[in-house]
Amino acid sequence: MSFTSFLFVPTILFMIFVAPLWIIFHYKSKRKEETGLSEHERLQLEELLVKLDKMSDRIKTLEEILDDRHGSWRSKSDKERYHS
């Protein structure tokens, strides 16, 4: 039995069974990536946006308190940026 005939059977088996499954699963995973966020990821994103809004409100309140009590707490460039 020659070397080429020794590789012929595994090559045919690969082409019949493995390659089609590989291609199917490859494109199935690509399609899943294109669908966007999963339900779990979307819920996490919404929770993060709610937390971001709360944090933004807290920072704004804290800055207002600091402006009232210690007007000179910001640097000159910060004052120009926030009061413009």
BELBEL-V540447 format. One record per pair of residues at least 12 apart in sequence whose ideal C-beta (glycine too) atoms are under 10 Angstrom apart, sorted by the first residue. I is the first residue (numbers start at 1). GAP is how many residues later the second one is. D is the distance in whole Angstrom. If there is no record, write none. Layout:
i=I gap=GAP d=D
i=I gap=GAP d=D
//
This chain:
i=63 gap=15 d=10
i=63 gap=19 d=8
i=67 gap=12 d=10
i=67 gap=15 d=9
i=67 gap=16 d=10
//
